[in-house]
Every structure is written in C-alpha cells, then in structure tokens.
Amino acid sequence: MIPELRNSFNATYSSQGYAELLGRLDRQCGGPIQFRVAETPIFIPRRLLDEMADQGSTLARYLISNPDYLAAARKAIPAGFDVPSQTTHPHFLTADFALIRDATGELVPRLVEIQAFPSVFAYQAELCKAYREAFDLPSSLGSFLGGLNESSYWNLLRRTILGMHDPENVVLTEVDPLHQKTYPDFHVTSERLGIPVVDIALLEPRGNKLYYRNHSGQLTPIHRIYNRAIADELIARNIRLPFDLSRSWDVEWAGHPNWYFLISKFSIPWLAQAGRFPVVPPAVFVDEFLAGSGRDFLANAGVSMPAHPDAAGYEELLLKPLFSFAGKGIEFEPSRERLEAIPPADRGEYLVQQRMRFEPTIETPFGLTQAEIRILYIWPDDGALTPALSLVRLGRGKMMGVDHNKNQEWVGGSAAFYI
C-alpha cells in the first residue's frame, strides 16, 4: 500500500531472508511455528492504522457503556460459564478489519469482528522484530501503536497480565497448551514475564483457592490467571474442569472469561443497527432475518437480496456462529433452506452479515493478495484502553485465516509497518 516500500522489498527479497526469518522465530518461540508465516510484512500509511485503532476503541467503549446491550449479551453466556467477579472492562481486545473500496474508490476499513479476548501479543512483537532483522527493514518504519515502543509495550503487557502479583503466582492457562498452534505465543510470554504455562484442566482447588504444580511438583497458589482457554473449545471437547468456573474463587483474572461473550460477534448486529458506525457492515441475528424485520433492515442498508427468498443462496451474506474462533463455522452465500435448518431455539446464536469483499492490495510474485488487519488493544487494571500493535493475515482465498490459505506462498500470518 506504500508502493516504493513494496517495490523495494519485492526487488530485494530472497529465500535466504525468509529462512532467516523462520530461524529467528524458531529460536525465540521454543520451536518451529505450526502455522504459515508470510514471506512479507505489509507497509501501510500510519493514518490508516490509526483510523482502524480509533474505530475499534469507539466501538468497544460504546458497547461497554450500553447497559441494554450488556444485559442481552450476558444472556448468551452458556450455563456454567458465567464467571463471578467480572472486571469493569476487558484487559484485552482485538478488532479485525477488511480493506475495501468505497463508492469513491478510496481504500477504507470495514469491521470483520471484534473480540474481548487475548491474541498472540507476545508472539506478534517477536514477529515484527524478526521481520525487521531478517530483511534489514529501515529503522524509520514503525510497528507499535498508541505511542508505545518495544520497551513500553512489554511493560504495559507485563503490568496488565501480572497486576500487582509475583510471576510465580500468575499462570497462563489454556487447554492442552503444549499442543496448541499458539504455543509460540505462550512460550514467549512465559520467557518474557516469568509466568508458568499450565493446562487449565490441571488446576487444583483447595477451599476457595486454586493451585498449580510447579516444575518441582510443589503445590503453588494462583493469585491471577492470564486466561487463554476458549469456552467453545472446552464445550466442544467436553472437558470437565476440576473446579467450577461459576463459583467464586479467590483469584483475579487477566482477561476475565465473561468478556469473551460480552464483546464478540454478538455485538455486530447491535452495532450495525445503532446506525452511527459506518465502519460496521449491516448484520442481523438469524432469528430476526427469518421471522422479524432483519431481512428488510439488510435490504434498506443496501445489501442486495434475491427477488425470491427460495433462491439458491444469498450471495452478499455470510452466516456466522457467534462464539466460534479462528473462522470456524463461517459459511458463504447461505440459502434460506440452510438458515431454516438451524433449530429455532439456536437461531439467536448465529448472525447473517453483509460479506466484505477484501480489496487485493499487496503485490506479490503470485499476484495481488488481500490483507486482514487486526488491532491489538491492552487495557490494564489502572490504565486506559490502548491500541498497542497490529497483526496481519494475508490470503488469496475467501477466508483470511492461516488455516484457510494452505499450500500457497506469500500468504499467512504477517505484520504491519508504517510511516
């Protein structure tokens, strides 16, 4: 998107540089990365990143300050997953954006989804550093947002995860963490902050406190949990935890589990129908689409609808489950028959949203490539919501996630540098 930087990178690119990039990541992240790392970062104007960062902050603040929305979202929390002692705000937030061409031909962002859950904050910082060093990128290029630099970024992340506690009493929890594709992020987090990585299914309750076994097998009290366990994975794998999440425990959460549900894809129809956020594509819940005014809302918002409801498919719509992760369950061009096949009691757990057609903007040896840009936000207990870093996914297919762009080159997880 900055032609001179793109042309320079492409002209000097070498497979040796890419091998060095992967080698640096392997050394820093505890072993080979289990998802595809793109051969290139992207180069983007600072104003465009700042615009996305500001939009995400605005949307999050609107949701948090809207009691009607929060009450409705809370009803969507599954039984057994409404955790006590909810924090006043999420500690972590991500907002994903597509870049599209508007009616004037200008490149503008549109929200893909927003989620109050940690992303790969530690790994992404290492990826930016690895790109910079492997390809000798100019020092004038920035990567951190919110006025942060490398030192202040790590200080902010440390303060948010640890709170006021000793690292020994703070744990990063996940389901079977050693076998997650995000393990490189866990490894870097553990190395940089000194906290252990623990399988959430191995925590041990004693009275109203939780404990873990350290490397020596000693039972160690937990004062704060950096939560990376996703509720839908616990449900899908039928994992029975040794402690009741809905019970009040003497522990703090860095990334309180409730926020995973409170700010999620559930929010998109609310944001769209608020009528004040052009960055949000038109969207409605499936039950509203089939039995309410949802279809008319989408049509009035400019979404092209087939003349006959029984047409083969709604070409301009996506069907999304509300609480899936990493693009799981998303369907393109759903038919009315497909929507009606969702049991009536479950239709409120899905939305239909106008499909955002990503503009291919990245010139590569394999043709123009699309970029989805995620803004990563950090919000410490005693601080402000801060856009801290961006994460990029490059792809040439319908879906942008790394799992959906296999057996291709110059696609995958990437990073953004700005001037």
C-alpha positions as CSV (number, residue, x, y, z in Angstrom):
1,M,0.0,0.0,0.0
2,I,3.1,2.2,0.1
3,P,4.4,1.5,-3.5
4,E,8.0,2.5,-3.0
5,L,8.4,0.3,0.1
6,R,6.6,-2.6,-1.6
7,N,8.7,-2.4,-4.7
8,S,11.9,-2.2,-2.8
9,F,11.0,-5.2,-0.6
10,N,10.0,-7.3,-3.6
11,A,13.1,-6.4,-5.5
12,T,15.5,-7.4,-2.7
13,Y,13.5,-10.4,-1.3
14,S,15.5,-13.6,-1.1
15,S,14.6,-17.1,0.1
16,Q,17.6,-16.9,2.4
17,G,16.0,-13.9,4.1
18,Y,12.8,-15.9,4.6
19,A,14.7,-18.9,6.0
20,E,16.4,-16.5,8.4
21,L,13.0,-15.1,9.5
22,L,11.8,-18.6,10.3
23,G,15.0,-19.5,12.1
24,R,14.8,-16.4,14.3
25,L,11.2,-17.3,15.2
26,D,12.1,-20.9,15.9
27,R,14.8,-19.8,18.3
28,Q,12.7,-17.2,20.1
29,C,9.5,-19.1,20.2
30,G,10.6,-22.5,21.5
31,G,10.5,-24.4,18.2
32,P,9.0,-24.4,14.7
33,I,5.9,-22.3,14.1
34,Q,3.0,-24.6,13.4
35,F,1.1,-22.2,11.1
36,R,2.2,-20.5,7.9
37,V,4.3,-17.3,8.3
38,A,4.0,-15.0,5.3
39,E,7.2,-14.2,3.3
40,T,6.4,-10.5,3.6
41,P,5.1,-7.9,6.0
42,I,2.8,-5.1,4.7
43,F,3.7,-1.4,4.5
44,I,0.8,0.8,5.4
45,P,0.2,4.6,6.0
46,R,0.1,5.4,9.7
47,R,-3.2,7.3,9.2
48,L,-4.9,4.1,8.1
49,L,-3.8,2.1,11.1
50,D,-4.7,5.0,13.4
51,E,-8.2,5.1,11.8
52,M,-8.8,1.4,12.5
53,A,-7.4,1.7,16.0
54,D,-9.7,4.7,16.8
55,Q,-12.7,2.9,15.3
56,G,-12.1,-0.2,17.4
57,S,-11.8,1.8,20.6
58,T,-15.0,3.7,19.8
59,L,-17.0,0.5,19.2
60,A,-15.7,-1.1,22.4
61,R,-16.5,2.0,24.6
62,Y,-20.0,2.1,23.1
63,L,-20.7,-1.5,24.0
64,I,-19.3,-1.3,27.5
65,S,-21.3,1.9,28.2
66,N,-24.6,0.3,26.9
67,P,-26.5,-1.4,29.7
68,D,-29.2,-2.8,27.4
69,Y,-26.6,-4.4,25.2
70,L,-24.6,-5.9,28.1
71,A,-27.8,-7.3,29.6
72,A,-28.6,-9.0,26.3
73,A,-25.1,-10.3,25.8
74,R,-25.0,-11.7,29.3
75,K,-28.0,-13.9,28.4
76,A,-25.9,-15.5,25.7
77,I,-23.3,-16.8,28.2
78,P,-23.7,-20.6,28.3
79,A,-24.7,-22.2,31.6
80,G,-21.7,-22.8,33.8
81,F,-19.6,-20.2,32.0
82,D,-20.8,-17.0,33.8
83,V,-17.8,-16.3,36.0
84,P,-18.1,-14.2,39.2
85,S,-16.0,-11.1,40.0
86,Q,-16.3,-9.7,36.5
87,T,-13.9,-6.8,35.9
88,T,-15.2,-3.4,34.9
89,H,-13.5,-3.6,31.5
90,P,-11.8,-6.3,29.4
91,H,-8.0,-6.4,29.7
92,F,-7.6,-7.4,26.1
93,L,-9.4,-6.6,22.9
94,T,-9.0,-7.3,19.2
95,A,-10.7,-5.7,16.3
96,D,-10.3,-7.2,12.8
97,F,-10.8,-5.0,9.7
98,A,-11.1,-5.7,6.0
99,L,-9.9,-3.1,3.5
100,I,-12.4,-2.4,0.8
101,R,-13.0,0.2,-1.9
102,D,-15.9,2.6,-1.2
103,A,-18.1,4.2,-3.8
104,T,-15.5,6.9,-4.5
105,G,-12.8,4.3,-5.0
106,E,-11.0,5.1,-1.7
107,L,-9.5,2.4,0.4
108,V,-11.4,2.2,3.7
109,P,-11.6,-0.2,6.6
110,R,-14.7,-2.2,7.5
111,L,-15.1,-4.3,10.7
112,V,-14.9,-8.0,10.3
113,E,-15.3,-8.8,14.0
114,I,-14.5,-7.5,17.5
115,Q,-13.5,-9.8,20.4
116,A,-12.5,-9.1,24.0
117,F,-10.0,-11.9,24.3
118,P,-6.2,-12.1,24.2
119,S,-4.5,-12.6,20.9
120,V,-0.8,-13.5,20.3
121,F,0.5,-10.3,21.9
122,A,3.9,-11.8,22.7
123,Y,4.5,-13.7,19.5
124,Q,3.4,-10.7,17.3
125,A,6.0,-8.5,18.9
126,E,8.7,-11.1,18.2
127,L,7.4,-11.5,14.6
128,C,7.8,-7.7,14.0
129,K,11.3,-7.8,15.4
130,A,12.2,-10.9,13.2
131,Y,10.9,-9.3,10.0
132,R,12.9,-6.1,10.8
133,E,16.1,-8.0,11.4
134,A,15.8,-10.8,8.8
135,F,15.1,-8.3,6.0
136,D,17.0,-5.3,7.3
137,L,14.0,-3.1,7.2
138,P,14.6,0.7,7.6
139,S,14.7,1.8,11.3
140,S,12.3,4.6,10.3
141,L,9.4,2.1,10.0
142,G,7.2,1.8,13.0
143,S,5.2,-1.1,14.2
144,F,3.9,-0.3,17.7
145,L,0.8,1.8,18.2
146,G,-0.6,4.1,20.9
147,G,2.7,5.9,21.4
148,L,4.4,2.7,22.5
149,N,7.9,1.4,21.7
150,E,9.3,-2.0,22.3
151,S,10.2,-1.3,26.0
152,S,6.9,0.4,26.9
153,Y,4.9,-2.2,25.1
154,W,6.4,-5.1,27.2
155,N,6.0,-3.0,30.3
156,L,2.3,-2.4,29.6
157,L,1.7,-6.1,28.8
158,R,3.6,-7.1,31.9
159,R,1.5,-4.8,34.1
160,T,-1.7,-6.0,32.6
161,I,-1.0,-9.7,32.9
162,L,0.7,-9.7,36.3
163,G,-1.3,-6.9,38.0
164,M,0.4,-6.5,41.5
165,H,1.4,-10.1,41.8
166,D,4.7,-12.1,41.7
167,P,5.1,-14.0,38.5
168,E,5.2,-17.3,40.4
169,N,1.6,-16.8,41.4
170,V,0.3,-15.8,37.9
171,V,-0.4,-18.6,35.4
172,L,-1.2,-18.6,31.7
173,T,-3.9,-21.2,31.3
174,E,-5.1,-23.0,28.1
175,V,-6.5,-26.3,27.1
176,D,-3.5,-28.7,26.4
177,P,-1.2,-25.7,25.8
178,L,1.8,-27.6,24.5
179,H,-0.2,-28.8,21.5
180,Q,-1.9,-25.6,20.6
181,K,-0.8,-23.8,17.4
182,T,-0.5,-20.6,19.6
183,Y,2.1,-22.3,21.8
184,P,4.9,-20.0,20.4
185,D,3.0,-17.1,22.0
186,F,2.7,-18.9,25.3
187,H,6.4,-19.7,25.2
188,V,7.5,-16.1,24.6
189,T,5.0,-14.8,27.2
190,S,6.4,-17.3,29.8
191,E,10.0,-16.4,28.9
192,R,9.5,-12.6,29.0
193,L,7.2,-12.4,32.0
194,G,8.4,-15.4,34.0
195,I,5.0,-17.0,34.4
196,P,4.3,-20.7,34.0
197,V,2.1,-22.1,31.2
198,V,-0.5,-24.5,32.8
199,D,-3.2,-26.7,31.3
200,I,-6.4,-25.3,32.8
201,A,-7.6,-28.9,33.4
202,L,-4.7,-29.4,35.8
203,L,-5.5,-26.6,38.2
204,E,-6.2,-27.9,41.7
205,P,-8.9,-26.4,44.0
206,R,-8.3,-26.2,47.8
207,G,-11.1,-24.4,49.7
208,N,-11.8,-21.2,47.8
209,K,-8.3,-21.0,46.3
210,L,-6.7,-22.5,43.1
211,Y,-3.3,-24.0,42.8
212,Y,-0.9,-25.5,40.2
213,R,2.1,-27.8,40.4
214,N,5.4,-26.0,39.6
215,H,8.4,-27.7,37.9
216,S,9.3,-29.3,41.2
217,G,5.8,-30.7,41.7
218,Q,5.2,-28.2,44.6
219,L,1.6,-27.1,45.0
220,T,1.7,-23.3,44.3
221,P,-1.1,-20.8,45.0
222,I,-2.5,-18.9,42.0
223,H,-3.4,-15.2,42.6
224,R,-4.1,-14.2,39.0
225,I,-4.9,-16.2,35.8
226,Y,-4.0,-15.0,32.3
227,N,-6.8,-16.8,30.6
228,R,-6.3,-18.3,27.1
229,A,-8.8,-21.1,27.3
230,I,-11.7,-20.6,24.9
231,A,-15.1,-21.6,26.1
232,D,-16.2,-23.1,22.8
233,E,-13.2,-25.5,22.8
234,L,-14.0,-26.6,26.4
235,I,-17.5,-27.3,25.3
236,A,-16.6,-29.0,22.0
237,R,-14.1,-31.2,23.6
238,N,-16.4,-31.9,26.6
239,I,-13.6,-31.0,29.0
240,R,-14.7,-31.2,32.7
241,L,-12.6,-28.8,34.7
242,P,-11.6,-29.8,38.3
243,F,-13.1,-26.6,39.5
244,D,-16.5,-24.9,38.9
245,L,-16.0,-21.7,36.8
246,S,-19.3,-20.3,38.0
247,R,-18.2,-20.5,41.6
248,S,-16.5,-17.5,43.4
249,W,-12.7,-18.2,43.7
250,D,-10.1,-16.2,45.5
251,V,-8.3,-15.4,42.2
252,E,-8.0,-12.5,39.8
253,W,-8.5,-12.9,36.0
254,A,-6.3,-11.1,33.4
255,G,-8.8,-11.4,30.7
256,H,-12.0,-12.2,32.6
257,P,-13.8,-15.0,30.8
258,N,-17.1,-13.2,30.7
259,W,-15.8,-10.6,28.3
260,Y,-15.2,-13.3,25.6
261,F,-19.0,-13.4,25.3
262,L,-19.8,-9.8,26.1
263,I,-17.8,-8.3,23.3
264,S,-17.9,-10.7,20.4
265,K,-19.7,-11.3,17.1
266,F,-22.8,-11.0,19.3
267,S,-22.2,-7.2,19.2
268,I,-22.1,-6.8,15.4
269,P,-25.9,-6.7,14.9
270,W,-26.2,-4.2,17.8
271,L,-23.5,-2.0,16.4
272,A,-24.9,-2.2,12.8
273,Q,-28.4,-1.3,13.9
274,A,-27.3,1.6,16.1
275,G,-27.0,3.5,12.8
276,R,-23.9,5.5,13.8
277,F,-21.0,3.4,12.8
278,P,-20.4,3.3,9.1
279,V,-17.3,1.0,9.7
280,V,-19.7,-1.8,10.8
281,P,-21.3,-3.9,7.9
282,P,-25.1,-4.5,8.1
283,A,-25.8,-7.6,10.2
284,V,-28.8,-9.2,12.0
285,F,-29.4,-12.3,14.0
286,V,-30.7,-15.3,12.1
287,D,-34.0,-15.4,14.0
288,E,-34.6,-11.7,13.1
289,F,-33.8,-12.5,9.5
290,L,-36.2,-15.4,9.2
291,A,-39.1,-14.2,11.4
292,G,-38.6,-10.5,12.0
293,S,-37.6,-7.3,10.3
294,G,-34.0,-8.4,9.7
295,R,-34.3,-9.0,6.0
296,D,-35.8,-5.6,5.5
297,F,-33.1,-4.0,7.6
298,L,-30.4,-5.5,5.4
299,A,-32.2,-4.6,2.2
300,N,-32.6,-1.0,3.4
301,A,-29.0,-0.9,4.3
302,G,-28.0,-1.6,0.7
303,V,-27.4,-5.4,0.9
304,S,-28.5,-6.9,-2.4
305,M,-31.2,-9.6,-1.8
306,P,-32.6,-12.1,-4.3
307,A,-36.1,-11.4,-5.6
308,H,-37.3,-14.8,-4.4
309,P,-36.4,-15.9,-0.9
310,D,-36.0,-19.5,-2.1
311,A,-33.1,-18.6,-4.4
312,A,-30.0,-20.8,-4.3
313,G,-28.2,-18.6,-1.9
314,Y,-27.8,-15.1,-0.5
315,E,-24.7,-14.1,-2.4
316,E,-24.0,-11.0,-0.4
317,L,-24.3,-12.6,3.0
318,L,-22.2,-14.6,5.4
319,L,-23.5,-16.9,8.1
320,K,-21.5,-16.8,11.3
321,P,-21.8,-18.7,14.6
322,L,-21.4,-16.1,17.4
323,F,-18.8,-17.7,19.6
324,S,-16.6,-19.7,17.3
325,F,-12.9,-18.8,16.9
326,A,-10.5,-18.6,14.0
327,G,-13.2,-18.5,11.4
328,K,-14.7,-21.8,12.4
329,G,-18.3,-22.4,11.1
330,I,-18.4,-19.4,8.7
331,E,-20.5,-20.1,5.6
332,F,-20.6,-18.1,2.4
333,E,-23.8,-17.5,0.4
334,P,-26.2,-19.4,2.8
335,S,-29.5,-20.4,1.4
336,R,-32.8,-19.8,3.1
337,E,-33.1,-23.6,3.4
338,R,-29.7,-23.6,5.3
339,L,-30.9,-20.9,7.6
340,E,-34.2,-22.6,8.3
341,A,-32.3,-25.8,9.1
342,I,-30.9,-24.1,12.2
343,P,-33.2,-25.2,15.1
344,P,-35.4,-22.2,16.1
345,A,-34.0,-22.3,19.6
346,D,-30.5,-21.9,18.3
347,R,-31.1,-19.1,15.7
348,G,-30.2,-16.4,18.1
349,E,-26.7,-17.9,18.3
350,Y,-26.0,-17.1,14.6
351,L,-25.9,-13.9,12.6
352,V,-26.0,-13.1,8.9
353,Q,-23.8,-10.2,7.8
354,Q,-23.0,-8.5,4.6
355,R,-20.0,-10.0,3.0
356,M,-17.0,-7.7,2.9
357,R,-15.1,-8.1,-0.4
358,F,-11.4,-7.6,0.6
359,E,-9.5,-5.4,-1.9
360,P,-6.3,-7.1,-3.0
361,T,-3.7,-4.5,-2.2
362,I,-0.4,-6.4,-1.7
363,E,1.7,-7.0,-4.8
364,T,3.5,-10.4,-4.6
365,P,5.2,-12.8,-7.1
366,F,1.9,-14.8,-7.0
367,G,-0.4,-11.9,-7.7
368,L,-2.3,-9.3,-5.7
369,T,-3.0,-10.5,-2.2
370,Q,-5.6,-9.4,0.4
371,A,-4.8,-8.3,4.0
372,E,-6.9,-8.5,7.1
373,I,-5.6,-6.2,9.8
374,R,-6.2,-6.9,13.5
375,I,-5.6,-4.1,16.0
376,L,-4.4,-5.5,19.4
377,Y,-5.5,-3.5,22.5
378,I,-4.3,-3.7,26.0
379,W,-6.3,-2.3,29.0
380,P,-4.6,-2.6,32.4
381,D,-6.5,-2.5,35.7
382,D,-5.3,1.0,36.4
383,G,-4.9,2.4,32.9
384,A,-6.5,3.3,29.6
385,L,-7.6,1.2,26.6
386,T,-4.5,1.4,24.4
387,P,-4.1,0.2,20.8
388,A,-0.7,-1.4,21.1
389,L,0.2,-3.4,18.0
390,S,-1.3,-4.8,14.8
391,L,-1.5,-8.3,13.4
392,V,-1.9,-9.1,9.7
393,R,-3.2,-12.1,7.8
394,L,-2.5,-12.4,4.1
395,G,-4.6,-14.6,1.8
396,R,-5.9,-15.1,-1.7
397,G,-9.0,-17.1,-0.8
398,K,-12.4,-16.4,0.6
399,M,-11.2,-16.8,4.1
400,M,-8.2,-15.0,5.6
401,G,-7.1,-17.2,8.5
402,V,-3.9,-19.1,8.2
403,D,-5.7,-22.4,8.2
404,H,-7.6,-21.4,5.0
405,N,-4.5,-20.5,2.9
406,K,-2.5,-23.6,2.9
407,N,-0.3,-24.8,0.1
408,Q,0.3,-21.2,-1.1
409,E,3.2,-18.8,-0.8
410,W,3.3,-15.2,0.3
411,V,0.3,-15.8,2.5
412,G,-0.2,-16.4,6.2
413,G,0.5,-14.6,9.4
414,S,2.2,-11.3,8.9
415,A,2.9,-7.9,10.4
416,A,2.3,-4.2,9.5
417,F,5.0,-1.5,9.4
418,Y,4.0,2.1,8.9
419,I,5.4,5.5,8.0
